[in-house]
């Protein structure tokens, strides 16, 4: 996902998808619990499957950067 599509909300310092209140951790948490990408897309219909896949990648990269 392009960096300009995910940004930290002021005061929260957690990334969100621009124009939404969706935090990547909401997607990745469900994904890690076994929810399929198609199920995630049904739960977040404003996001495409490609966006969800990129969010998962972004969140993993974000975790790596913030933990080091």
Secondary structure, 3 states (H helix, E strand, C coil): CCHHHEEECCCCCCEEECCCCCCHHHHHHHHHCCCCHHHHHHHCCCCCHHHHHHHHHHHHHHHHHHHC
